[in-house]
């Protein structure tokens, strides 16, 4: 990048706060390109083998950032494959010792490290209960990869920053390629232009810095979306909370109307992720209500949506299908979390009380 004060250039080349997170954000085009050019055939073959087992439903297991990637996979699996999906409650097996009958079930466990004990224990229990088990990790030699029947490596390279960035987008693309492969489609065709689009978004740091000025002294934030954009809203809220410590609440637009809208007023910062497609169309009544309440609304999405807001960040969606847009939507929000944290005098590389591998049980 040529912008001298962007997190993807200056901070990555100095010992300034946030340099590790900045460097890993900058790696995302290369990571996605590696997935498309080198890892995709293996993912497609794994998808073929999993599909041949004819699962009737899917359980998705994850924590933290990977949980948001799993939620994205839930949308893909239900929309593209018509498979009913649920998110695992791991304590039912790890704490309560339940052993549900998981025959004909595909259990997908998503984890950057593949090392969290409850994820490993839950996957092992699922396999013993008759499930087809698949791990999606950044570590092919991890305990999780070893206990599962199948494994997808996201090939993101070592991630040192505590806030996950490149592993999140790599998980999204790997899961997209997996689901496309399960329905007999080569997903690289639709995704081939992604690395270049990601580069173009990361180069627009000054725009994000302008947005960040709105949130330096924010006491809370609300993020909302619908459809494929909802996991983006949840992941952005997580990034803001773990780096800047601003309480950030994420809601489906439908859920926001069922009560939480009452807390939004003319000084409440709201970020809406408006996917260009059916999810964005479904969010329009929510945006109208937010405007009626005078909310400080920022829109991340297509240019037509940004034009209707007081501020926003227009994404180069072009011909990119709706189900791939989350890989672009999260980028300005990753940069926003970085910028807000730096503006508040904190270091996004060192969130307090966090560890890279969380030892939940």
Secondary structure by P-SEA (a helix, b strand, c coil): cccccccccccccccccaaaaaaaaaaaaaaaaaaacccaaaaaaaaaaaaaacccbbbbbbcaaaaaaaaaaaaaaaacccbbbbbbccccccccccccccccbbbbbbbcccccaaaaaaaaaaaaaccbbbbbcccccccccccccbbbbccccccccccccaaaaaaaaaaaaaaaaaacccccccccaaaaaaaaaaaaaaaaaaaaaacccccbbbbbccccaaaaaaaaaaaaaaacccbbbbbccccccccccccccccbbbbbbccccaaaaaaaaaaaaaaaaccbbbbcccaaaaaacccccccccccccccccccccaaaaaaaaaaaaaaaccccccccccccccccc
